[in-house]
Amino acid sequence: MSGHNKWSSIKHKKGAQDAKRGKIFTKIIKEITVAARNGGGDPDTNPSLRNAVTKAKNENMPKDNIERAIKKGTGELEGVDYLELTYEGYGPGGVAILIEALTDNKNRTAADIRSIFTKRGGNLGENGCVSYLFQRKGIISFDAAAFSEDDIFETALEAGAEDVTRTGDEIDVTTNPDDFSAVSDALTAAGFTPLRAEISMVPDATVSLDKETTIKAVKLIEMIDDHDDIQSVSTNLDIPDDFDPDAIE
């Protein structure tokens, strides 16, 4: 299981999906807008937009919000011109951290991210310093207490998924990014409601740290992820299944 997906699980356990729903919507709206700007407003012919809309639907975003974001991207409505940026660096214990951002002010965002790294014992690095450790994958996560791993496995593989694994109390379906929407749609149609569905950078291998350093690293990751301009944070940190989310309060 990827370090990034472990972080997504931690956010879910902390209640971020409800307590910060407005911030989640804002980030997805940015993603939809940029995807529509880059590839047009038709999800059927724009894979990036289709994936962003799938993510929005899995977060129960209202249809009007989705359509308005698409129109902002295509220029039918006035909108902000966002820049797509990537930041790379190292956290406590030398863990790799890969950040994807959408911003209307790159100088502000860069300064903010550098400050967060410095305050939390990390180092912002040069582009390329950690990205080679990751691959882009679609990850769809389900509650293992609610669904059968065998049933999900059968549906997911038939729809084109690469793998299905269980770690702790979650079942994770991994897909090629191009197959993400098709697999997500097939699982939803079969009655499997996901906890999360996202395309993220998954580490080829993870690293384990002692408890104290793990908590420091997760605090850094949380602070970065909470920034309004940050779309995703990926890490090769192996967060233990029994990690207590309250440890990062």
QUIWO-V518075 format. One record per pair of residues at least 4 apart in sequence whose C-alpha atoms are under 6 Angstrom apart, sorted by the first residue. I is the first residue (numbers start at 1). GAP is how many residues later the second one is. Records with the same first field share a line. If there is no record, write none. Layout:
I=GAP + GAP
//
This chain:
2=200 + 201
3=232 + 233 + 234 + 235
4=230 + 231
11=5
12=4 + 5
16=4
17=4
27=204
29=40
32=17 + 20
33=36 + 37 + 40
34=39
35=4 + 13 + 14
36=4 + 5 + 13 + 34 + 37 + 38
37=36 + 37
39=7
41=29
43=6 + 7
51=130
55=142
56=5
57=4
71=4 + 5 + 6
72=4 + 5 + 6 + 7
82=20 + 21 + 22
83=19 + 20
84=17 + 18
85=15 + 16
86=13 + 14
87=12
88=9 + 10 + 37 + 39
89=8 + 34 + 35 + 36
90=4 + 5 + 6 + 7 + 32 + 33
91=4 + 31 + 126
92=29 + 30 + 125
95=142
96=34 + 139 + 140
97=137 + 138
98=135 + 136
99=133 + 134
100=131 + 132
101=128 + 129 + 130
102=127
103=126
106=4
114=10
117=5 + 6
118=4
120=100
133=70 + 71
134=67 + 68 + 69 + 70
135=66 + 67
136=64 + 65 + 66
137=38 + 39 + 40 + 62 + 63
138=36 + 37 + 38 + 39 + 42 + 60 + 61
139=34 + 35 + 58 + 59
140=32 + 33 + 56 + 57
141=30 + 31 + 53 + 54 + 55
142=28 + 29 + 52 + 53
143=27
144=25 + 26 + 27
149=4
152=4
153=4 + 11
156=5
157=4
159=24
161=14
162=12 + 13
163=10 + 11
164=8 + 9
165=6 + 7
166=4 + 5
168=73
175=5
181=4
187=5
188=4 + 5
201=33
203=33
206=30 + 31 + 32
207=30 + 31
208=30
209=5
219=29
225=5
//
